[in-house]
Amino acid sequence: MNVTTWGGLELVLNAILLDALNEVGEYVVGKMKFYIDKDIYGHMTPQDYTRTGDFLDSVVQDPAKIVRPGEVRVTVRHDVNSMSLDEENYTHGSNYWNPTDIRKYLPEILAFNGSGNLFGESQKWHSRSNYWTDTLDALTATGELRQVLRTALRKRGLTVK
């Protein structure tokens, strides 16, 4: 491919960056799911409700996008609407709570201990689940995220330090 203008170079580089960043986003999704499984699901078997696995499965990546010239971004988030809701059986909500649907609050409740006795009296739910912090620490403290990005860029033909 011959690039003959600065605009053409920008288009080619943006396409490479977006593709590489999508790969990085997929990696982050996998890492976050690992820590949800370890920090939340691995600690206890619920007695008061049936675990669906929906919280784990709600971790998604939005496609990478150009935010402004020179800046690209990928977002990893919980698609809370993908989680089931059954207030009668205390699945991500309850008719006794206000609001009855707590799906949009679950990431914060589970990561930052906003649950109180929402999930029963188990002491586990009265402490932080740390999945969010553990994910960020694992990716940044050792340079893992930087290495994943370097690898993704190299696979696409770029030389990076």
N, C-alpha and C positions, 0 to 999 in steps of 0.2 A: 504494500500500500504506500503510495506516495502522498505525503502531506506537504502542501505547498504554501499554506497560509497559517498564521497564528490561530485563526479561528478553527481551521481544520485540525491543528494540533490539539487545541482545547477539546474539540469533540472526541477525538480518539482517546485522549487521556481521561476524560470524564467517563467514557464508556468502560475503560479498564478499571478505573477507581470504583465505579458503581458495582461492577461485577465482583471485584475483589471484596468490597465491603459487604455485599450480600453473603459471600462465603464466610466472612468474619461473623456476621450476624447469626448465621446457622450454627457456628461454633459456640457462640455465647448462649444461644437457646439450649444447646445440649448441656453446657456447663451449668446453667441455671436449673435445668431439670434434674441434673445429678444432685445438686444441693437441696432441691425441694424434696427429692426422694430420701436423701440422707437426713436432713434437718427436721423435716415435718413428718413424712410418712414413716420413717425409720424408727421413730421414738415411741410410738404407741399404736395400739389398735383401738379405734373408737368403740365405746360401749353405747353411746346415746344416739348415734346416727350411723348410717351406712356410708363408708368411704367409696366415692365414685371414681377417684383419680382425675376428676375434671380439673382440679386446680393445677395439677402437673401438666395436663394436656392443654391448658389455656395459654401456656407460654408460646408466643408467636413472634415472628419478626415481620415488620413492615418492610416493603422493598426499599432499598437504599435510594436516596434522592439527593439532588443538588439543592442545597439550601440557599446559597448565593455563590457568586464566582469565588472559586478557591475553597469552598467548603461543601463537603458531602457528609451525609449522615444516614445511619441505619438505626432504627428503633426496635428494641426488644421490649415486649410488654405482655401483660396478661389480657387476653381477649375474654373479658368477664362474661360477655353474652354467650360464649360457647359453653359455659358451665350450666349444668342442669339446675332447675329450681323446683323444689317440692317442699313448701312450707309445712305441710301436714306431717312430713317425716323428717323435718329439720335438715334438709339438704340445701345448704347455702341460703337458708332463711328460716323463718318461723312466723306463724300467725301471732305469736306472743311478743314479737319484737316490733319496734318501729324504727326504721322501715322493715317491712316483712322480708324484702329481698336485700340481702347483704352482699351479693356477689361483687359489686364494685368496691366494697370496702375490704374484701378478703386479703388482697395483697398487703395492705397496710396493717390489718389486724394480725396477720400471721407473722409479718416481718418485724413489727415494732410493738408487739404486745398490747394491742388494743382490745383484747378479747374479754378480759375479766373472767366471769364464769360462763361466758357465752357457749363454750364447748364442754360444759360440765365442770366439775370441781377438781379434775385432774391437775396436779401441780404443773405438769408439762405446759399447759396452756396459759399458765400465769407467768411464764418466762418467755423471752424472745426466741423466735425460731431461727433467726440469723441467716436464713437462706440467701437473702439479698446481699448482706455484708460478706458472707462467705464467698459468694460468686464474684463480687467485685474484688475482694482481696486475692482470691486465687488467680484472677486474670491480670491484675495490675502489680501486685507485690513482687512477683518473680519475673515480670516482663513477658508473661505468656501471651497476653493480648497483642503486644507489639510484634512478637515472633509470628503469631498467626497471620497478622496483616502482612508482614514481610514475605512469608511463604506464599500467601495468596497473590501478592504482586509479582513475585518471581515466576510463579506458574503462568503468569500472563505476559512474560517476557521483559519485565522491568528489572533493572539492576538497582538493588537497594542495599544500604549499609545496615 
